Amino acid sequence: MSDPTLTIGIEEEYQIIDPDTRELRSYVQRFLERGHTVLPDQIRPEFLQSQVEAGTRICHDIHEARRELIRMRHSIKEVAEGEGLWVAAAGTHPFSSWARQEVSPFGRYPELARFLQDVGRRLLIFGTHIHVGIEDRELLIDVMNQIRYFLPHVLALSTSSPFWHGRDTGLKSYRSVVFESLPRTGIPQQFGAYADYRSHVDTLLATGSIAEPTHIWWDVRPSEKFPTLEVRIPDMCTRIDETLCLAALVQAVAAKLVRLRKTNQTWRIYRKNLLDENKWRAVRYGTEGKLIDFGKTKEVPFPTLIEELLSWVDDVLDELEIRPEVEYVHTILSHGTSADRQLAVYRRTGDFRAVVDRVVEETQQGLG
């Protein structure tokens, strides 16, 4: 088994905001026309026209990822301002209605909308996707099976979607609830080998269940386009440092699991229904709740579990040069996730427009 490259790729889904109303604006076509001049091959439409997605180039380390992310967000911001618009980074918009959004006319989106109907039209949600380069397919499946355990931890740190249609939902990641109304979502089952995974995909293709493998929307999946493992569970991260923290943490966990495999060790595989219990807790409480330590069969405060996770990956951090990014976890725990900060603004002002303003401001932090 050759060592994986553990390269990093990051995809972000942005909200297109009207500065006058703070509502979402269906404007993606003109946005793309201008965007392709500054981010060729990196900017893409999403399912709804008030969304736009951008992805970094393949990054060989976290330092390159930081430069790419800054360049990408800065370019998106400039394109938006050139059209008299704003961009915001969060898992949901505080008050815009999905019923007033327009489906993107590009590619398979119109066909997908006809198939999914209102389940698809409700997808007024925004996420962060993190790719880690693992070229060996068998190793990739092995890492995917094990990394499922850590997905609720990643989600809790990313939570940025407490509001939906002008309501405090009582959840830190309402995006997760909306997304799981689609088929083929959530934490995937365990696969015995790459052939097992491929057989699953081929069955869905042969039976007309999916038009292409990318219509499998699990929280973690093998990428069809790149030799990468794609972690898709996070909400859209508001601050650049939050995105980089999660990317570095995912890279660290993958590196640790690869190191264990070299010594014929493995992280214990837990049943999907148990992992779903922890995902619900992350959705509901973010970093302020408790997750289940299945080895001890008891609830543990999230900060305690994260400290244990940081200790577990400590021996790979310096080799990957990601210690500052991973240790940004402490800042998230101290100051709250984006969901916590949005809730604080709303409770102080009673104004969802003020929440949008705060998210827009934080989206631009760190751009220089």
Secondary structure by P-SEA (a helix, b strand, c coil): cccccbbbbbbbbbbbbccccccccccaaaaaaaaaacccccccccccccbbbbbbcccccaaaaaaaaaaaaaaaaaaaaaaccccccccccccccccccccccccaaaaaaaaaccccccccccbbbbbbbbccaaaaaaaaaaaccaaaaaaaaccccccccccccccccaaaaaaacccccccccccccaaaaaaaaaaaaaaccccccccccccccccccccbbbbccccccccaaaaaaaaaaaaaaaaaaaaaaaaccccccccaaaaaaaaaaaacccccbbbbcccccccccaaaaaaaaaaaaccccccccccccccaaaaaaacccaaaaaaaaaaacccaaaaaaaaaaaaacccc
